[in-house]
Amino acid sequence: MVRIALASFLFAQAALGAVLQKRAVAYYNPTAAGGSMLDNAGSGGGEPLNVIISGLSSPAVLTDSGALNFAEAIGFDTECLGVHLGDPQSANLGDGNGWVNQTVELRESYPVGGTCLESLIGGNHFRIYRQNGPTANSGALFLAVSKEEDESENHNIVADGYDIGRNDLVSNAVGTTSHNGVTYHTVAQNISGLLAAGADGVNHGIATDGIVTLLTVTIA
């Protein structure tokens, strides 16, 4: 009986270890399982998923509230008065969930006027999608980041706006930031080969350099 119990315990530990090891990845490549590195903007094109918050980040960062707090630490916030104009966009992260609407859309928050000013004069913004389906549950957050024009230009993306938006967000994030008593240390790694360079299938026909930046965010 002791041997049987011990064997059962060791098997359970091994199985648990395998599960934990399987989940301990930065992300899974969406295109490997029929997904896409472009979301569906609903206009025949998609916005590049050009930033990934790694699944190896501190777990609290990857929750809805944790992602929002980190976003606030790097200069973003929820939309002006909580009002969102336009339909949500969706993404297929190749995790078995199919096409799923954005978790949230966050906008650059100016020191005076916050995200309401961004809605008026334009600026940076991003959508969040979580990779948590049954076949690829990394927990990573895929971001579609871009810099947009002002309200008079219907918030169209500026020239080279996907690469500019990504670079501005990464610049704000790398290093040490803090908000609401939480301190973050963020490192970045540029990845080629996930996202095709160029404008094929990209919303507004704006070409990108094909680089996706992986952020690993650790709570100090």
Secondary structure, DSSP 8 states (H G I E B T S, - for coil): -HHHHHHHHHHHHHHHHHHHHHH-SS---GGGGT--SB-B-SSS-B-B--EEE-TTS-GGGGSHHHHHHHHHHTTEES-GGG---S---EEE-SSSS-EEE-SEEEEE-BTTTHHHHHHHH-EEEEEEEE--BTTB----EEEEEEEE--GGGTT-B-TTHHHHHHHHHHHHHSEEEEETTEEEEEEEEEE-SSS-SBSTTBGGG--B---EEEEEEEE-
